[in-house]
Structure formats: C-alpha cells, structure tokens
Amino acid sequence: MNIIDSVLPALPYIQIILAILLVAAILLQQRGSSLGGAFGGDNFSSAFHKRRGAELFLFKFTIGIAVLFVISALLAIAG
C-alpha cells in the first residue's frame, strides 16, 4: 500500500484545515504595522523594521502552512 493511497481519503479535510489556517495567518499580518496593530493598537515605528517575537513566528508559520498546502495540492493531483 502506497503512502499516497493512505492519505488520499483524509486529504480534502487536511486541505480545508490548512486553507483556514493560511487565511487566518495572512489576515493577522497587516502590512506596515506590528502584530499589535491587528488588534487595534497603534504603531509609530519606522517603515523598516526587523521582525521579532510573535511577528517573526507568524511570518514563519505562514510560510510553513503555505508550503504544506502546496504539498497537499500536489498530492491531490498525483492521487
């Protein structure tokens, strides 16, 4: 039994969960503001800043979820 055949029945549910997580992670990232700006806080920092803490985690989390989503889409095409 192939690993694709074992994952194929659960693949639509995995893609739905990944899509919801990806949309939520993207919406939490507001361009030009920190994570606090997403919840109503003001951001008076400069236009160029280094991501730190929760903002850096959210950025890397978004990239990881996007990669997993692409892999799941490729598995759906292959199966």
Secondary structure, DSSP 8 states (H G I E B T S, - for coil): --HHHHHGGGHHHHHHHHHHHHHHHHHH--TTS-GGGGGT----S-S-----THHHHHHHHHHHHHHHHHHHHHHHHH-
